[in-house]
């Protein structure tokens, strides 16, 4: 990503916390755009699995030659990853022009970072007259900027505890926030067997068609082996395909599932496994995956989490699995310092080893026995910085396509 784009974003969009701003100004600008509705809009929320599902649907659309705009967050390497057209990152010049167009209204309409990039994405998708929009909810649902678009299909992959400071302290409170993406007379697909009451009540109240799995049929039944796709995401993918006007069902083959990669989520190369698990549910899933696929191997855990996370909740499940945890400083400004991690995890029975950079952390992992598993987990920022370092070491440009060549 050229310096002019990255520097502009850093200077204009990442300089303060915008999360508590009103949506009134955003809605006014959104209405003024007079967006032409595409043939179909799929709106995707949930605690985990949103990004994987968005990527899977996008790839199915490409296989069917359906033009598709995909909006997701966060990005792994480059900001452009958040806005893709036909599975390709939007060009720097187009993105910068769109961001500047709406940033001009930041003060007059009290816009925040998420509202500006949402407007930019919708503006670009509308301009290109695409068939399908796949829009990911960043957090929650009720107050997310993308929730002011009218979807044809709404999806909640699953509900678990995360972002409690914004969404609530219980599953039901969080589910109530996420349930607001449901629409009357339209399907709401929920990926888990146990459906929170808040979702049942909301869909019944507005006469939305709730689709969820039955316990006895909630499995892959040998469809694939050791895929990175969770049961919840797989169920949602099948139901989206069946309910979409495009009907992608015939494209969901064993080969398609087994070949799916989503960098930063269960990404395996050499003896490294990189996963951006950053809440209790995703950590549990990660541990299950390691137990299934690497049983008997020694696991070396390399960890970093965001400032707003509780490292005790993320690390405690690893007791009995690892004995040492490697931390590092000077990785990313949004990651918790090793000093703070250590102060918060005094009750845990691990030996912590602190390094001074991602470079030294990567070197420590490379020095391990090749029969051991080096597990990097805790944050998208952490995964991204590791991949950036790997690309720099190999002499490749910083991009997702380059990452595909390296790993």
RATA-V127689 format. One record per residue. N is the residue number from 1. SS is DSSP state (~ for helix, > for strand, _ for the rest). PSI is psi in degrees with one decimal (NA if undefined). D_FIRST is the distance of its C-alpha to the first C-alpha in Angstrom with 1 decimal. Layout:
BEGIN
n->[N,N]
ss->[SS,SS]
psi->[PSI,PSI]
d_first->[D_FIRST,D_FIRST]
END
This chain:
BEGIN
n->[1,2,3,4,5,6,7,8,9,10,11,12,13,14,15,16,17,18,19,20,21,22,23,24,25,26,27,28,29,30,31,32,33,34,35,36,37,38,39,40,41,42,43,44,45,46,47,48,49,50,51,52,53,54,55,56,57,58,59,60,61,62,63,64,65,66,67,68,69,70,71,72,73,74,75,76,77,78,79,80,81,82,83,84,85,86,87,88,89,90,91,92,93,94,95,96,97,98,99,100,101,102,103,104,105,106,107,108,109,110,111,112,113,114,115,116,117,118,119,120,121,122,123,124,125,126,127,128,129,130,131,132,133,134,135,136,137,138,139,140,141,142,143,144,145,146,147,148,149,150,151,152,153,154,155,156,157,158,159,160,161,162,163,164,165,166,167,168,169,170,171,172,173,174,175,176,177,178,179,180,181,182,183,184,185,186,187,188,189,190,191,192,193,194,195,196,197,198,199,200,201,202,203,204,205,206,207,208,209,210,211,212,213,214,215,216,217,218,219,220,221,222,223,224,225,226,227,228,229,230,231,232,233,234,235,236,237,238,239,240,241,242,243,244,245,246,247,248,249,250,251,252,253,254,255,256,257,258,259,260,261,262,263,264,265,266,267,268,269,270,271,272,273,274,275,276,277,278,279,280,281,282,283,284,285,286,287,288,289,290,291,292,293,294,295,296,297,298,299,300,301,302,303,304,305,306,307,308,309,310,311,312,313,314,315,316,317,318,319,320,321,322,323,324,325,326,327,328,329,330,331,332,333,334,335,336,337,338,339,340,341,342,343,344,345,346,347,348,349,350,351,352,353,354,355,356,357,358,359,360,361,362,363,364,365,366,367,368,369,370,371,372,373,374,375,376,377,378,379,380,381,382,383,384,385,386,387,388,389,390,391,392,393,394,395,396,397,398,399,400,401,402,403,404,405,406,407]
ss->[_,_,~,~,~,~,~,~,~,~,~,~,_,_,_,_,_,_,_,_,_,_,_,~,~,~,~,~,~,~,~,~,_,_,_,_,_,_,_,>,>,>,>,>,>,_,_,_,_,~,~,~,~,~,~,~,~,~,~,~,~,~,~,_,_,_,_,>,>,>,>,_,_,_,_,_,_,_,~,~,~,~,>,>,>,_,_,>,>,_,_,~,~,~,~,~,~,~,~,~,~,~,~,_,_,_,_,_,_,_,_,_,~,~,~,~,~,~,~,~,~,~,~,~,~,~,~,_,_,_,_,>,>,>,>,>,_,_,_,_,_,_,_,_,~,~,~,~,_,_,_,_,>,>,>,>,_,_,_,_,_,_,_,~,~,~,~,_,_,_,~,~,~,~,~,~,~,~,~,~,~,_,_,_,_,_,>,>,>,>,_,_,_,_,_,_,~,~,~,~,~,~,~,~,~,~,_,_,>,>,>,>,_,_,~,~,~,_,_,_,_,_,_,_,_,_,_,_,_,_,~,~,~,~,~,~,~,~,~,~,~,~,~,_,_,_,_,_,~,~,~,_,_,~,~,~,~,~,_,_,_,_,_,_,_,_,>,>,>,_,_,>,>,>,>,_,_,_,_,~,~,~,~,~,~,~,~,~,~,~,~,~,~,_,_,_,_,_,>,>,>,>,>,_,_,>,_,_,_,_,~,~,~,~,~,~,~,~,>,_,_,>,_,>,>,>,>,>,_,_,_,_,_,_,>,_,_,~,~,~,~,~,~,~,_,_,_,_,_,_,>,>,>,>,>,_,_,~,~,~,~,~,~,~,~,~,_,_,_,_,_,_,>,>,>,>,>,_,_,~,~,~,~,~,~,~,~,~,~,~,~,~,~,~,_,_,_,_,_,~,~,~,~,~,~,~,_]
psi->[122.6,152.8,-34.7,-35.7,-50.6,-40.2,-36.8,-43.9,-45.0,-40.5,-37.0,-26.6,-22.3,21.1,-11.8,169.8,114.9,-0.7,-25.4,8.1,157.6,161.3,0.1,-46.7,-39.8,-47.9,-36.5,-46.2,-41.1,-45.1,-34.8,-18.5,-20.8,53.8,137.2,122.5,131.6,-179.8,-31.0,144.6,129.0,121.2,125.8,120.8,-177.3,160.6,-47.0,153.0,-4.2,-47.9,-42.4,-44.7,-42.6,-43.2,-42.0,-46.1,-41.2,-45.5,-35.2,-40.9,-43.3,-40.6,-28.1,9.1,37.0,125.4,132.7,135.9,132.4,126.3,120.2,171.0,156.1,-176.9,159.7,-49.7,-48.9,145.2,-33.3,-23.5,-22.2,-25.3,108.4,145.6,120.9,43.7,15.8,136.9,139.8,143.9,147.4,-45.7,-42.2,-42.6,-45.0,-43.5,-43.0,-42.1,-41.5,-37.1,-41.5,-22.4,-24.9,-22.9,9.2,-46.3,-46.1,-31.0,11.9,47.4,146.7,178.0,-49.1,-36.2,-38.8,-46.3,-29.2,-44.9,-41.1,-44.8,-48.4,-39.7,-46.0,-42.3,-41.9,-41.9,-33.9,-3.5,57.4,158.3,-38.1,135.6,127.1,110.2,121.6,133.3,129.0,-44.7,134.3,-122.2,-53.4,-46.5,9.7,137.7,-35.6,-13.6,-3.4,7.8,145.5,105.1,158.8,-31.0,129.9,144.3,134.5,110.2,-48.5,167.3,125.9,178.0,122.8,149.3,40.5,-27.5,-19.3,-30.4,-17.2,164.1,-5.0,162.1,-42.2,-39.5,-43.7,-41.0,-37.1,-39.0,-44.3,-30.4,-16.7,-5.2,-2.5,150.8,146.6,137.7,14.8,154.2,139.4,115.0,124.3,128.8,-16.2,156.0,-45.4,105.7,122.0,147.2,-34.4,-34.9,-40.5,-45.2,-41.7,-47.1,-35.2,-40.8,-39.6,4.6,46.2,151.3,100.4,126.1,120.5,159.4,150.1,142.5,-41.4,-17.1,12.1,75.9,169.5,-15.8,41.1,12.7,-30.9,170.9,125.4,33.8,160.2,-1.1,127.2,162.8,-43.5,-46.2,-40.4,-43.0,-48.1,-41.0,-45.8,-41.9,-37.2,-45.4,-41.9,-31.9,-13.1,146.6,-19.3,-17.8,86.5,3.1,-41.2,-17.9,-11.6,83.9,167.8,-43.3,-42.0,-45.4,-46.0,-23.3,-3.1,131.8,141.9,99.1,132.5,-8.0,108.0,46.6,117.0,128.3,139.5,-126.2,30.6,135.7,118.3,122.4,137.8,25.4,120.2,14.6,170.7,-39.8,-46.4,-31.0,-42.2,-42.9,-39.1,-45.5,-40.5,-40.8,-44.0,-42.9,-38.1,-40.3,-17.0,32.5,131.2,-13.8,145.1,135.6,126.0,119.1,123.9,124.8,142.9,142.8,162.1,159.9,-32.7,6.8,163.0,104.1,-26.1,-46.5,-31.0,-28.6,-28.6,-38.8,-15.9,-3.4,131.4,-10.5,-41.2,155.2,-23.4,145.6,129.2,127.2,165.2,151.2,172.5,36.6,-56.1,143.4,-21.7,0.2,145.2,139.8,155.1,-36.4,-43.0,-40.3,-45.6,-39.4,-29.2,-12.3,26.7,-25.7,-7.9,148.6,59.8,154.7,126.5,136.4,123.5,130.4,166.8,-2.8,168.5,-31.1,-47.2,-30.4,-44.4,-40.1,-40.4,-38.8,-41.4,-27.5,-11.0,159.3,135.9,-13.8,-6.1,156.5,124.0,107.2,118.0,124.1,161.4,-22.3,147.2,-37.4,-40.4,-48.4,-44.6,-43.7,-33.8,-45.7,-38.6,-44.0,-42.4,-43.4,-40.1,-42.4,-38.9,-7.8,29.3,154.4,155.1,97.8,160.8,-39.0,-38.5,-38.6,-37.2,-31.0,-31.2,-39.9,NA]
d_first->[0.0,3.8,6.5,8.4,6.8,6.6,9.9,11.4,11.2,12.6,15.2,16.3,16.0,16.2,19.1,22.0,23.6,24.0,25.6,29.1,28.8,30.9,29.9,32.2,29.8,27.3,30.1,31.2,28.0,27.6,31.1,30.5,27.9,30.7,28.4,30.0,30.4,29.1,31.6,30.6,28.6,28.3,27.7,27.1,27.9,29.3,29.0,27.5,26.4,24.7,21.4,23.3,25.5,22.8,21.2,24.7,25.7,22.6,23.4,27.1,26.3,24.5,27.5,29.7,27.7,27.2,24.3,22.5,19.9,18.9,18.0,17.6,16.8,15.8,12.5,12.5,9.1,6.4,8.0,8.0,10.6,13.0,13.7,14.5,16.8,19.1,17.1,13.9,10.8,11.0,9.3,7.0,10.3,12.5,11.1,11.1,14.6,15.8,14.9,16.6,19.5,20.4,19.5,22.3,24.7,23.6,26.8,29.3,28.6,27.7,24.5,22.4,18.8,19.8,21.8,19.1,16.5,19.6,20.7,17.4,17.5,21.2,21.0,18.5,20.6,23.8,22.6,22.1,25.5,24.6,27.5,26.3,24.2,23.5,22.9,22.6,24.4,22.5,25.7,29.3,29.9,32.4,30.1,26.7,25.4,25.2,28.9,29.9,29.1,32.1,31.4,33.7,33.2,32.3,31.6,32.0,31.3,33.2,34.1,34.2,34.0,30.6,29.5,33.2,32.6,31.5,33.1,36.4,38.2,39.7,38.7,40.6,38.9,35.4,36.7,38.0,34.7,33.0,36.0,35.3,32.9,36.1,37.5,41.1,42.3,39.0,38.2,36.7,35.9,36.2,35.4,37.8,41.6,42.5,41.6,41.7,44.4,42.0,40.4,43.8,45.2,42.3,42.3,46.1,46.2,44.0,45.1,41.8,42.2,41.3,40.5,40.5,41.6,45.1,45.6,47.6,45.0,41.8,40.8,39.2,42.6,41.3,38.8,36.3,36.3,33.9,31.1,28.4,29.3,31.7,35.0,33.8,30.7,32.8,35.4,33.1,31.5,35.0,36.1,33.2,33.8,37.5,37.1,34.4,35.7,33.7,35.4,33.0,35.8,36.5,33.0,33.2,34.6,35.0,32.6,29.9,30.3,30.6,27.5,25.2,22.4,20.2,18.1,19.0,22.4,25.1,22.8,25.2,24.7,27.3,29.1,26.2,26.0,23.0,23.6,22.1,25.7,25.9,29.2,32.7,32.8,29.7,31.1,34.3,32.8,30.9,34.2,36.0,33.5,33.9,37.6,37.8,35.7,36.2,39.7,41.4,38.3,37.7,34.6,32.6,30.6,27.4,26.7,24.7,24.8,23.6,25.7,27.4,28.6,32.0,31.7,35.4,34.9,32.0,33.8,37.4,37.2,36.4,39.8,41.8,38.8,37.3,39.0,36.2,32.8,30.1,28.1,25.6,24.5,21.5,19.1,17.5,19.1,20.0,21.9,25.6,27.0,29.3,32.1,31.8,31.6,34.7,36.6,36.0,37.0,40.2,42.2,40.3,41.8,38.9,38.4,35.1,33.4,30.8,28.2,26.2,22.7,20.7,21.4,25.2,25.1,23.6,26.2,28.9,28.1,28.0,31.5,33.0,35.4,33.7,36.2,34.8,31.9,29.1,28.0,24.8,25.1,24.9,21.5,18.2,16.7,18.8,17.9,14.2,14.8,17.3,15.1,12.4,15.4,16.9,14.0,14.2,17.9,17.9,15.7,13.1,9.3,7.8,8.2,11.4,12.8,12.8,14.4,17.0,17.9,18.4,20.4]
END
